[in-house]
Amino acid sequence: MALEQVTTAEGERVYVDRARFERGAEGPFHVVFNDEGASDRWGFHCGSCDSLDTAMDTMGRIQCNDCGNIRKPDEWDAANE
Ligand SMILES: [Zn+2]
């Protein structure tokens, strides 16, 4: 397993798994973990603009606050085929 270590704007060390992602309108959202073992999910990394400033709402929608890349919840099934 090769996770990419990155540091957030808050100075937090997190790990990006580029092999795991949700497909967004502008690019992939890579899954980010708190730990190297990928057991504790932190959030998402925007593959379109290389930002960690993303938000997921309760409906499962993921949005990048920097470039506006978005994954709509109704695309969940298609993106996971
Ligand atoms: Zn972005």
PDB file of the backbone (N, CA, C, O) and the ligand in Angstrom, with CONECT records:
HET     ZN  A 101       1
ATOM      1  N   MET A   1       0.849  -1.205   0.000  1.00  0.00           N
ATOM      2  CA  MET A   1       0.000   0.000   0.000  1.00  0.00           C
ATOM      3  C   MET A   1       0.880   1.250   0.000  1.00  0.00           C
ATOM      4  O   MET A   1       1.764   1.401   0.844  1.00  0.00           O
ATOM      5  N   ALA A   2       0.633   2.115  -0.930  1.00  0.00           N
ATOM      6  CA  ALA A   2       1.433   3.324  -1.022  1.00  0.00           C
ATOM      7  C   ALA A   2       0.542   4.551  -0.953  1.00  0.00           C
ATOM      8  O   ALA A   2       0.030   5.028  -1.966  1.00  0.00           O
ATOM      9  N   LEU A   3       0.372   5.047   0.255  1.00  0.00           N
ATOM     10  CA  LEU A   3      -0.427   6.250   0.415  1.00  0.00           C
ATOM     11  C   LEU A   3       0.485   7.462   0.347  1.00  0.00           C
ATOM     12  O   LEU A   3       1.638   7.424   0.777  1.00  0.00           O
ATOM     13  N   GLU A   4      -0.052   8.523  -0.195  1.00  0.00           N
ATOM     14  CA  GLU A   4       0.730   9.749  -0.324  1.00  0.00           C
ATOM     15  C   GLU A   4       0.524  10.616   0.910  1.00  0.00           C
ATOM     16  O   GLU A   4      -0.603  10.992   1.235  1.00  0.00           O
ATOM     17  N   GLN A   5       1.633  10.934   1.602  1.00  0.00           N
ATOM     18  CA  GLN A   5       1.546  11.739   2.808  1.00  0.00           C
ATOM     19  C   GLN A   5       1.473  13.221   2.459  1.00  0.00           C
ATOM     20  O   GLN A   5       2.321  13.737   1.730  1.00  0.00           O
ATOM     21  N   VAL A   6       0.469  13.889   2.976  1.00  0.00           N
ATOM     22  CA  VAL A   6       0.331  15.319   2.727  1.00  0.00           C
ATOM     23  C   VAL A   6       0.002  16.026   4.038  1.00  0.00           C
ATOM     24  O   VAL A   6      -0.413  15.396   5.010  1.00  0.00           O
ATOM     25  N   THR A   7       0.191  17.335   4.050  1.00  0.00           N
ATOM     26  CA  THR A   7      -0.102  18.123   5.234  1.00  0.00           C
ATOM     27  C   THR A   7      -1.231  19.093   4.930  1.00  0.00           C
ATOM     28  O   THR A   7      -1.197  19.801   3.923  1.00  0.00           O
ATOM     29  N   THR A   8      -2.224  19.124   5.796  1.00  0.00           N
ATOM     30  CA  THR A   8      -3.370  19.997   5.573  1.00  0.00           C
ATOM     31  C   THR A   8      -3.022  21.434   5.922  1.00  0.00           C
ATOM     32  O   THR A   8      -1.943  21.712   6.445  1.00  0.00           O
ATOM     33  N   ALA A   9      -3.937  22.337   5.632  1.00  0.00           N
ATOM     34  CA  ALA A   9      -3.750  23.750   5.952  1.00  0.00           C
ATOM     35  C   ALA A   9      -3.604  23.959   7.449  1.00  0.00           C
ATOM     36  O   ALA A   9      -3.019  24.948   7.889  1.00  0.00           O
ATOM     37  N   GLU A  10      -4.140  23.022   8.237  1.00  0.00           N
ATOM     38  CA  GLU A  10      -4.056  23.119   9.699  1.00  0.00           C
ATOM     39  C   GLU A  10      -2.797  22.448  10.241  1.00  0.00           C
ATOM     40  O   GLU A  10      -2.605  22.379  11.455  1.00  0.00           O
ATOM     41  N   GLY A  11      -1.942  21.957   9.351  1.00  0.00           N
ATOM     42  CA  GLY A  11      -0.716  21.312   9.773  1.00  0.00           C
ATOM     43  C   GLY A  11      -0.902  19.867  10.183  1.00  0.00           C
ATOM     44  O   GLY A  11      -0.032  19.276  10.823  1.00  0.00           O
ATOM     45  N   GLU A  12      -2.035  19.299   9.815  1.00  0.00           N
ATOM     46  CA  GLU A  12      -2.358  17.924  10.139  1.00  0.00           C
ATOM     47  C   GLU A  12      -1.746  17.002   9.087  1.00  0.00           C
ATOM     48  O   GLU A  12      -1.809  17.298   7.894  1.00  0.00           O
ATOM     49  N   ARG A  13      -1.162  15.901   9.514  1.00  0.00           N
ATOM     50  CA  ARG A  13      -0.589  14.954   8.560  1.00  0.00           C
ATOM     51  C   ARG A  13      -1.644  13.919   8.186  1.00  0.00           C
ATOM     52  O   ARG A  13      -2.170  13.211   9.044  1.00  0.00           O
ATOM     53  N   VAL A  14      -1.942  13.845   6.900  1.00  0.00           N
ATOM     54  CA  VAL A  14      -2.941  12.891   6.429  1.00  0.00           C
ATOM     55  C   VAL A  14      -2.386  12.116   5.236  1.00  0.00           C
ATOM     56  O   VAL A  14      -1.316  12.434   4.717  1.00  0.00           O
ATOM     57  N   TYR A  15      -3.128  11.096   4.810  1.00  0.00           N
ATOM     58  CA  TYR A  15      -2.634  10.191   3.778  1.00  0.00           C
ATOM     59  C   TYR A  15      -3.653  10.045   2.656  1.00  0.00           C
ATOM     60  O   TYR A  15      -4.809   9.693   2.892  1.00  0.00           O
ATOM     61  N   VAL A  16      -3.211  10.318   1.436  1.00  0.00           N
ATOM     62  CA  VAL A  16      -4.096  10.257   0.276  1.00  0.00           C
ATOM     63  C   VAL A  16      -3.937   8.909  -0.423  1.00  0.00           C
ATOM     64  O   VAL A  16      -2.826   8.495  -0.754  1.00  0.00           O
ATOM     65  N   ASP A  17      -5.043   8.245  -0.639  1.00  0.00           N
ATOM     66  CA  ASP A  17      -5.042   6.990  -1.381  1.00  0.00           C
ATOM     67  C   ASP A  17      -5.539   7.273  -2.798  1.00  0.00           C
ATOM     68  O   ASP A  17      -6.743   7.383  -3.029  1.00  0.00           O
ATOM     69  N   ARG A  18      -4.612   7.387  -3.738  1.00  0.00           N
ATOM     70  CA  ARG A  18      -4.991   7.751  -5.106  1.00  0.00           C
ATOM     71  C   ARG A  18      -5.630   6.584  -5.862  1.00  0.00           C
ATOM     72  O   ARG A  18      -6.166   6.763  -6.955  1.00  0.00           O
ATOM     73  N   ALA A  19      -5.569   5.399  -5.276  1.00  0.00           N
ATOM     74  CA  ALA A  19      -6.206   4.245  -5.920  1.00  0.00           C
ATOM     75  C   ALA A  19      -7.691   4.173  -5.582  1.00  0.00           C
ATOM     76  O   ALA A  19      -8.459   3.478  -6.247  1.00  0.00           O
ATOM     77  N   ARG A  20      -8.081   4.897  -4.546  1.00  0.00           N
ATOM     78  CA  ARG A  20      -9.484   4.909  -4.131  1.00  0.00           C
ATOM     79  C   ARG A  20     -10.054   6.296  -4.316  1.00  0.00           C
ATOM     80  O   ARG A  20      -9.538   7.265  -3.760  1.00  0.00           O
ATOM     81  N   PHE A  21     -11.109   6.396  -5.092  1.00  0.00           N
ATOM     82  CA  PHE A  21     -11.661   7.722  -5.341  1.00  0.00           C
ATOM     83  C   PHE A  21     -13.123   7.650  -5.729  1.00  0.00           C
ATOM     84  O   PHE A  21     -13.637   6.604  -6.126  1.00  0.00           O
ATOM     85  N   GLU A  22     -13.769   8.783  -5.605  1.00  0.00           N
ATOM     86  CA  GLU A  22     -15.125   8.971  -6.108  1.00  0.00           C
ATOM     87  C   GLU A  22     -15.012   9.905  -7.300  1.00  0.00           C
ATOM     88  O   GLU A  22     -14.271  10.887  -7.261  1.00  0.00           O
ATOM     89  N   ARG A  23     -15.745   9.598  -8.353  1.00  0.00           N
ATOM     90  CA  ARG A  23     -15.634  10.407  -9.561  1.00  0.00           C
ATOM     91  C   ARG A  23     -16.432  11.703  -9.438  1.00  0.00           C
ATOM     92  O   ARG A  23     -17.633  11.676  -9.169  1.00  0.00           O
ATOM     93  N   GLY A  24     -15.768  12.821  -9.634  1.00  0.00           N
ATOM     94  CA  GLY A  24     -16.433  14.112  -9.599  1.00  0.00           C
ATOM     95  C   GLY A  24     -16.628  14.661 -11.000  1.00  0.00           C
ATOM     96  O   GLY A  24     -16.165  14.077 -11.979  1.00  0.00           O
ATOM     97  N   ALA A  25     -17.319  15.789 -11.085  1.00  0.00           N
ATOM     98  CA  ALA A  25     -17.613  16.381 -12.389  1.00  0.00           C
ATOM     99  C   ALA A  25     -16.344  16.860 -13.090  1.00  0.00           C
ATOM    100  O   ALA A  25     -16.239  16.772 -14.313  1.00  0.00           O
ATOM    101  N   GLU A  26     -15.368  17.372 -12.310  1.00  0.00           N
ATOM    102  CA  GLU A  26     -14.148  17.944 -12.897  1.00  0.00           C
ATOM    103  C   GLU A  26     -12.939  17.036 -12.737  1.00  0.00           C
ATOM    104  O   GLU A  26     -11.902  17.260 -13.363  1.00  0.00           O
ATOM    105  N   GLY A  27     -13.069  16.014 -11.901  1.00  0.00           N
ATOM    106  CA  GLY A  27     -11.941  15.135 -11.638  1.00  0.00           C
ATOM    107  C   GLY A  27     -12.240  14.262 -10.443  1.00  0.00           C
ATOM    108  O   GLY A  27     -13.283  14.418  -9.808  1.00  0.00           O
ATOM    109  N   PRO A  28     -11.337  13.340 -10.121  1.00  0.00           N
ATOM    110  CA  PRO A  28     -11.600  12.406  -9.024  1.00  0.00           C
ATOM    111  C   PRO A  28     -11.442  13.051  -7.641  1.00  0.00           C
ATOM    112  O   PRO A  28     -10.652  13.978  -7.462  1.00  0.00           O
ATOM    113  N   PHE A  29     -12.199  12.549  -6.681  1.00  0.00           N
ATOM    114  CA  PHE A  29     -11.987  12.884  -5.277  1.00  0.00           C
ATOM    115  C   PHE A  29     -11.317  11.679  -4.636  1.00  0.00           C
ATOM    116  O   PHE A  29     -11.952  10.643  -4.439  1.00  0.00           O
ATOM    117  N   HIS A  30     -10.030  11.811  -4.308  1.00  0.00           N
ATOM    118  CA  HIS A  30      -9.311  10.710  -3.677  1.00  0.00           C
ATOM    119  C   HIS A  30      -9.679  10.628  -2.205  1.00  0.00           C
ATOM    120  O   HIS A  30      -9.899  11.647  -1.550  1.00  0.00           O
ATOM    121  N   VAL A  31      -9.742   9.407  -1.694  1.00  0.00           N
ATOM    122  CA  VAL A  31     -10.048   9.218  -0.286  1.00  0.00           C
ATOM    123  C   VAL A  31      -8.794   9.517   0.542  1.00  0.00           C
ATOM    124  O   VAL A  31      -7.693   9.080   0.207  1.00  0.00           O
ATOM    125  N   VAL A  32      -8.985  10.274   1.637  1.00  0.00           N
ATOM    126  CA  VAL A  32      -7.883  10.665   2.508  1.00  0.00           C
ATOM    127  C   VAL A  32      -8.086  10.036   3.885  1.00  0.00           C
ATOM    128  O   VAL A  32      -9.194  10.029   4.420  1.00  0.00           O
ATOM    129  N   PHE A  33      -6.993   9.507   4.452  1.00  0.00           N
ATOM    130  CA  PHE A  33      -7.054   8.858   5.755  1.00  0.00           C
ATOM    131  C   PHE A  33      -6.200   9.580   6.790  1.00  0.00           C
ATOM    132  O   PHE A  33      -5.227  10.257   6.457  1.00  0.00           O
ATOM    133  N   ASN A  34      -6.588   9.419   8.047  1.00  0.00           N
ATOM    134  CA  ASN A  34      -5.830   9.985   9.159  1.00  0.00           C
ATOM    135  C   ASN A  34      -4.554   9.196   9.456  1.00  0.00           C
ATOM    136  O   ASN A  34      -3.601   9.716  10.037  1.00  0.00           O
ATOM    137  N   ASP A  35      -4.563   7.942   9.046  1.00  0.00           N
ATOM    138  CA  ASP A  35      -3.456   7.064   9.408  1.00  0.00           C
ATOM    139  C   ASP A  35      -2.944   6.324   8.182  1.00  0.00           C
ATOM    140  O   ASP A  35      -3.647   6.161   7.184  1.00  0.00           O
ATOM    141  N   GLU A  36      -1.707   5.885   8.289  1.00  0.00           N
ATOM    142  CA  GLU A  36      -1.044   5.206   7.185  1.00  0.00           C
ATOM    143  C   GLU A  36      -1.701   3.864   6.864  1.00  0.00           C
ATOM    144  O   GLU A  36      -1.577   3.361   5.747  1.00  0.00           O
ATOM    145  N   GLY A  37      -2.389   3.294   7.826  1.00  0.00           N
ATOM    146  CA  GLY A  37      -3.038   2.008   7.625  1.00  0.00           C
ATOM    147  C   GLY A  37      -4.379   2.111   6.931  1.00  0.00           C
ATOM    148  O   GLY A  37      -5.034   1.098   6.686  1.00  0.00           O
ATOM    149  N   ALA A  38      -4.796   3.334   6.611  1.00  0.00           N
ATOM    150  CA  ALA A  38      -6.043   3.571   5.890  1.00  0.00           C
ATOM    151  C   ALA A  38      -7.254   2.992   6.605  1.00  0.00           C
ATOM    152  O   ALA A  38      -8.143   2.429   5.965  1.00  0.00           O
ATOM    153  N   SER A  39      -7.297   3.126   7.931  1.00  0.00           N
ATOM    154  CA  SER A  39      -8.434   2.603   8.682  1.00  0.00           C
ATOM    155  C   SER A  39      -9.355   3.718   9.158  1.00  0.00           C
ATOM    156  O   SER A  39     -10.517   3.475   9.483  1.00  0.00           O
ATOM    157  N   ASP A  40      -8.840   4.928   9.198  1.00  0.00           N
ATOM    158  CA  ASP A  40      -9.608   6.050   9.725  1.00  0.00           C
ATOM    159  C   ASP A  40      -9.751   7.123   8.647  1.00  0.00           C
ATOM    160  O   ASP A  40      -8.805   7.858   8.362  1.00  0.00           O
ATOM    161  N   ARG A  41     -10.934   7.205   8.057  1.00  0.00           N
ATOM    162  CA  ARG A  41     -11.112   8.131   6.940  1.00  0.00           C
ATOM    163  C   ARG A  41     -11.202   9.571   7.416  1.00  0.00           C
ATOM    164  O   ARG A  41     -11.951   9.897   8.336  1.00  0.00           O
ATOM    165  N   TRP A  42     -10.428  10.413   6.771  1.00  0.00           N
ATOM    166  CA  TRP A  42     -10.373  11.833   7.127  1.00  0.00           C
ATOM    167  C   TRP A  42     -11.302  12.651   6.242  1.00  0.00           C
ATOM    168  O   TRP A  42     -12.005  13.539   6.725  1.00  0.00           O
ATOM    169  N   GLY A  43     -11.304  12.351   4.942  1.00  0.00           N
ATOM    170  CA  GLY A  43     -12.112  13.138   4.021  1.00  0.00           C
ATOM    171  C   GLY A  43     -11.703  12.866   2.594  1.00  0.00           C
ATOM    172  O   GLY A  43     -11.392  11.733   2.226  1.00  0.00           O
ATOM    173  N   PHE A  44     -11.706  13.922   1.787  1.00  0.00           N
ATOM    174  CA  PHE A  44     -11.382  13.740   0.373  1.00  0.00           C
ATOM    175  C   PHE A  44     -10.392  14.780  -0.110  1.00  0.00           C
ATOM    176  O   PHE A  44     -10.340  15.904   0.390  1.00  0.00           O
ATOM    177  N   HIS A  45      -9.603  14.371  -1.104  1.00  0.00           N
ATOM    178  CA  HIS A  45      -8.651  15.246  -1.770  1.00  0.00           C
ATOM    179  C   HIS A  45      -9.165  15.484  -3.183  1.00  0.00           C
ATOM    180  O   HIS A  45      -9.533  14.534  -3.873  1.00  0.00           O
ATOM    181  N   CYS A  46      -9.194  16.728  -3.619  1.00  0.00           N
ATOM    182  CA  CYS A  46      -9.667  17.041  -4.966  1.00  0.00           C
ATOM    183  C   CYS A  46      -8.546  16.798  -5.980  1.00  0.00           C
ATOM    184  O   CYS A  46      -7.499  17.444  -5.934  1.00  0.00           O
ATOM    185  N   GLY A  47      -8.784  15.861  -6.887  1.00  0.00           N
ATOM    186  CA  GLY A  47      -7.778  15.541  -7.899  1.00  0.00           C
ATOM    187  C   GLY A  47      -7.728  16.555  -9.026  1.00  0.00           C
ATOM    188  O   GLY A  47      -6.811  16.540  -9.847  1.00  0.00           O
ATOM    189  N   SER A  48      -8.716  17.433  -9.061  1.00  0.00           N
ATOM    190  CA  SER A  48      -8.768  18.425 -10.127  1.00  0.00           C
ATOM    191  C   SER A  48      -7.828  19.593  -9.861  1.00  0.00           C
ATOM    192  O   SER A  48      -7.113  20.038 -10.759  1.00  0.00           O
ATOM    193  N   CYS A  49      -7.830  20.095  -8.614  1.00  0.00           N
ATOM    194  CA  CYS A  49      -6.998  21.263  -8.295  1.00  0.00           C
ATOM    195  C   CYS A  49      -6.012  20.968  -7.173  1.00  0.00           C
ATOM    196  O   CYS A  49      -5.335  21.883  -6.703  1.00  0.00           O
ATOM    197  N   ASP A  50      -5.913  19.709  -6.729  1.00  0.00           N
ATOM    198  CA  ASP A  50      -4.951  19.296  -5.707  1.00  0.00           C
ATOM    199  C   ASP A  50      -5.217  19.964  -4.360  1.00  0.00           C
ATOM    200  O   ASP A  50      -4.282  20.357  -3.663  1.00  0.00           O
ATOM    201  N   SER A  51      -6.494  20.092  -3.995  1.00  0.00           N
ATOM    202  CA  SER A  51      -6.857  20.742  -2.736  1.00  0.00           C
ATOM    203  C   SER A  51      -7.433  19.735  -1.756  1.00  0.00           C
ATOM    204  O   SER A  51      -8.046  18.742  -2.149  1.00  0.00           O
ATOM    205  N   LEU A  52      -7.225  20.009  -0.457  1.00  0.00           N
ATOM    206  CA  LEU A  52      -7.837  19.186   0.591  1.00  0.00           C
ATOM    207  C   LEU A  52      -9.068  19.879   1.171  1.00  0.00           C
ATOM    208  O   LEU A  52      -9.719  19.360   2.078  1.00  0.00           O
ATOM    209  N   ASP A  53      -9.373  21.051   0.637  1.00  0.00           N
ATOM    210  CA  ASP A  53     -10.491  21.836   1.147  1.00  0.00           C
ATOM    211  C   ASP A  53     -11.800  21.355   0.512  1.00  0.00           C
ATOM    212  O   ASP A  53     -12.380  22.032  -0.337  1.00  0.00           O
ATOM    213  N   THR A  54     -12.243  20.190   0.934  1.00  0.00           N
ATOM    214  CA  THR A  54     -13.462  19.602   0.393  1.00  0.00           C
ATOM    215  C   THR A  54     -14.458  19.362   1.521  1.00  0.00           C
ATOM    216  O   THR A  54     -14.088  19.292   2.693  1.00  0.00           O
ATOM    217  N   ALA A  55     -15.713  19.241   1.148  1.00  0.00           N
ATOM    218  CA  ALA A  55     -16.756  19.011   2.138  1.00  0.00           C
ATOM    219  C   ALA A  55     -17.730  17.967   1.622  1.00  0.00           C
ATOM    220  O   ALA A  55     -18.064  17.935   0.438  1.00  0.00           O
ATOM    221  N   MET A  56     -18.182  17.104   2.543  1.00  0.00           N
ATOM    222  CA  MET A  56     -19.198  16.127   2.175  1.00  0.00           C
ATOM    223  C   MET A  56     -20.418  16.362   3.050  1.00  0.00           C
ATOM    224  O   MET A  56     -20.306  16.459   4.272  1.00  0.00           O
ATOM    225  N   ASP A  57     -21.591  16.452   2.416  1.00  0.00           N
ATOM    226  CA  ASP A  57     -22.794  16.663   3.219  1.00  0.00           C
ATOM    227  C   ASP A  57     -23.438  15.319   3.563  1.00  0.00           C
ATOM    228  O   ASP A  57     -22.945  14.259   3.177  1.00  0.00           O
ATOM    229  N   THR A  58     -24.539  15.389   4.289  1.00  0.00           N
ATOM    230  CA  THR A  58     -25.170  14.165   4.778  1.00  0.00           C
ATOM    231  C   THR A  58     -25.772  13.328   3.657  1.00  0.00           C
ATOM    232  O   THR A  58     -26.043  12.142   3.839  1.00  0.00           O
ATOM    233  N   MET A  59     -25.980  13.943   2.503  1.00  0.00           N
ATOM    234  CA  MET A  59     -26.540  13.215   1.367  1.00  0.00           C
ATOM    235  C   MET A  59     -25.459  12.481   0.577  1.00  0.00           C
ATOM    236  O   MET A  59     -25.756  11.755  -0.372  1.00  0.00           O
ATOM    237  N   GLY A  60     -24.209  12.677   0.975  1.00  0.00           N
ATOM    238  CA  GLY A  60     -23.118  12.006   0.294  1.00  0.00           C
ATOM    239  C   GLY A  60     -22.528  12.813  -0.839  1.00  0.00           C
ATOM    240  O   GLY A  60     -21.702  12.315  -1.604  1.00  0.00           O
ATOM    241  N   ARG A  61     -22.953  14.063  -0.945  1.00  0.00           N
ATOM    242  CA  ARG A  61     -22.397  14.921  -1.983  1.00  0.00           C
ATOM    243  C   ARG A  61     -21.041  15.444  -1.540  1.00  0.00           C
ATOM    244  O   ARG A  61     -20.884  15.892  -0.404  1.00  0.00           O
ATOM    245  N   ILE A  62     -20.058  15.387  -2.438  1.00  0.00           N
ATOM    246  CA  ILE A  62     -18.724  15.890  -2.133  1.00  0.00           C
ATOM    247  C   ILE A  62     -18.477  17.115  -3.001  1.00  0.00           C
ATOM    248  O   ILE A  62     -18.732  17.098  -4.205  1.00  0.00           O
ATOM    249  N   GLN A  63     -17.980  18.175  -2.379  1.00  0.00           N
ATOM    250  CA  GLN A  63     -17.704  19.383  -3.142  1.00  0.00           C
ATOM    251  C   GLN A  63     -16.356  19.958  -2.751  1.00  0.00           C
ATOM    252  O   GLN A  63     -15.988  19.977  -1.576  1.00  0.00           O
ATOM    253  N   CYS A  64     -15.613  20.437  -3.774  1.00  0.00           N
ATOM    254  CA  CYS A  64     -14.342  21.107  -3.533  1.00  0.00           C
ATOM    255  C   CYS A  64     -14.610  22.593  -3.354  1.00  0.00           C
ATOM    256  O   CYS A  64     -15.268  23.217  -4.187  1.00  0.00           O
ATOM    257  N   ASN A  65     -14.101  23.155  -2.269  1.00  0.00           N
ATOM    258  CA  ASN A  65     -14.327  24.567  -1.985  1.00  0.00           C
ATOM    259  C   ASN A  65     -13.402  25.477  -2.787  1.00  0.00           C
ATOM    260  O   ASN A  65     -13.591  26.693  -2.807  1.00  0.00           O
ATOM    261  N   ASP A  66     -12.406  24.893  -3.445  1.00  0.00           N
ATOM    262  CA  ASP A  66     -11.468  25.706  -4.215  1.00  0.00           C
ATOM    263  C   ASP A  66     -11.866  25.829  -5.687  1.00  0.00           C
ATOM    264  O   ASP A  66     -11.894  26.934  -6.229  1.00  0.00           O
ATOM    265  N   CYS A  67     -12.172  24.711  -6.333  1.00  0.00           N
ATOM    266  CA  CYS A  67     -12.436  24.767  -7.777  1.00  0.00           C
ATOM    267  C   CYS A  67     -13.885  24.446  -8.138  1.00  0.00           C
ATOM    268  O   CYS A  67     -14.271  24.559  -9.301  1.00  0.00           O
ATOM    269  N   GLY A  68     -14.695  24.045  -7.143  1.00  0.00           N
ATOM    270  CA  GLY A  68     -16.096  23.784  -7.423  1.00  0.00           C
ATOM    271  C   GLY A  68     -16.379  22.395  -7.968  1.00  0.00           C
ATOM    272  O   GLY A  68     -17.516  22.081  -8.319  1.00  0.00           O
ATOM    273  N   ASN A  69     -15.342  21.557  -8.040  1.00  0.00           N
ATOM    274  CA  ASN A  69     -15.538  20.163  -8.429  1.00  0.00           C
ATOM    275  C   ASN A  69     -16.574  19.537  -7.500  1.00  0.00           C
ATOM    276  O   ASN A  69     -16.542  19.759  -6.290  1.00  0.00           O
ATOM    277  N   ILE A  70     -17.491  18.754  -8.068  1.00  0.00           N
ATOM    278  CA  ILE A  70     -18.569  18.222  -7.247  1.00  0.00           C
ATOM    279  C   ILE A  70     -18.915  16.797  -7.654  1.00  0.00           C
ATOM    280  O   ILE A  70     -18.876  16.439  -8.831  1.00  0.00           O
ATOM    281  N   ARG A  71     -19.250  16.001  -6.659  1.00  0.00           N
ATOM    282  CA  ARG A  71     -19.799  14.678  -6.944  1.00  0.00           C
ATOM    283  C   ARG A  71     -21.206  14.651  -6.405  1.00  0.00           C
ATOM    284  O   ARG A  71     -21.429  14.790  -5.202  1.00  0.00           O
ATOM    285  N   LYS A  72     -22.148  14.472  -7.297  1.00  0.00           N
ATOM    286  CA  LYS A  72     -23.551  14.454  -6.875  1.00  0.00           C
ATOM    287  C   LYS A  72     -23.920  13.072  -6.355  1.00  0.00           C
ATOM    288  O   LYS A  72     -23.484  12.059  -6.901  1.00  0.00           O
ATOM    289  N   PRO A  73     -24.719  13.034  -5.304  1.00  0.00           N
ATOM    290  CA  PRO A  73     -25.081  11.748  -4.701  1.00  0.00           C
ATOM    291  C   PRO A  73     -25.810  10.817  -5.656  1.00  0.00           C
ATOM    292  O   PRO A  73     -25.709   9.598  -5.513  1.00  0.00           O
ATOM    293  N   ASP A  74     -26.548  11.360  -6.636  1.00  0.00           N
ATOM    294  CA  ASP A  74     -27.297  10.490  -7.543  1.00  0.00           C
ATOM    295  C   ASP A  74     -26.396   9.841  -8.592  1.00  0.00           C
ATOM    296  O   ASP A  74     -26.859   9.049  -9.412  1.00  0.00           O
ATOM    297  N   GLU A  75     -25.101  10.184  -8.562  1.00  0.00           N
ATOM    298  CA  GLU A  75     -24.155   9.550  -9.468  1.00  0.00           C
ATOM    299  C   GLU A  75     -23.380   8.432  -8.766  1.00  0.00           C
ATOM    300  O   GLU A  75     -22.468   7.835  -9.337  1.00  0.00           O
ATOM    301  N   TRP A  76     -23.760   8.168  -7.532  1.00  0.00           N
ATOM    302  CA  TRP A  76     -23.048   7.184  -6.715  1.00  0.00           C
ATOM    303  C   TRP A  76     -22.979   5.829  -7.409  1.00  0.00           C
ATOM    304  O   TRP A  76     -21.899   5.251  -7.535  1.00  0.00           O
ATOM    305  N   ASP A  77     -24.119   5.320  -7.860  1.00  0.00           N
ATOM    306  CA  ASP A  77     -24.157   3.988  -8.447  1.00  0.00           C
ATOM    307  C   ASP A  77     -23.328   3.902  -9.721  1.00  0.00           C
ATOM    308  O   ASP A  77     -22.572   2.950  -9.912  1.00  0.00           O
ATOM    309  N   ALA A  78     -23.471   4.902 -10.594  1.00  0.00           N
ATOM    310  CA  ALA A  78     -22.739   4.894 -11.846  1.00  0.00           C
ATOM    311  C   ALA A  78     -21.235   4.976 -11.617  1.00  0.00           C
ATOM    312  O   ALA A  78     -20.455   4.348 -12.333  1.00  0.00           O
ATOM    313  N   ALA A  79     -20.833   5.758 -10.609  1.00  0.00           N
ATOM    314  CA  ALA A  79     -19.405   5.968 -10.347  1.00  0.00           C
ATOM    315  C   ALA A  79     -18.747   4.738  -9.738  1.00  0.00           C
ATOM    316  O   ALA A  79     -17.522   4.617  -9.752  1.00  0.00           O
ATOM    317  N   ASN A  80     -19.552   3.825  -9.203  1.00  0.00           N
ATOM    318  CA  ASN A  80     -18.992   2.666  -8.542  1.00  0.00           C
ATOM    319  C   ASN A  80     -19.153   1.373  -9.342  1.00  0.00           C
ATOM    320  O   ASN A  80     -18.899   0.281  -8.834  1.00  0.00           O
ATOM    321  N   GLU A  81     -19.569   1.509 -10.567  1.00  0.00           N
ATOM    322  CA  GLU A  81     -19.722   0.331 -11.420  1.00  0.00           C
ATOM    323  C   GLU A  81     -18.364  -0.260 -11.763  1.00  0.00           C
ATOM    324  O   GLU A  81     -18.289  -1.261 -12.475  1.00  0.00           O
TER     325      GLU A  81
HETATM  326 ZN    ZN A 101     -10.745  21.270  -6.498  1.00  0.00          ZN2+
END
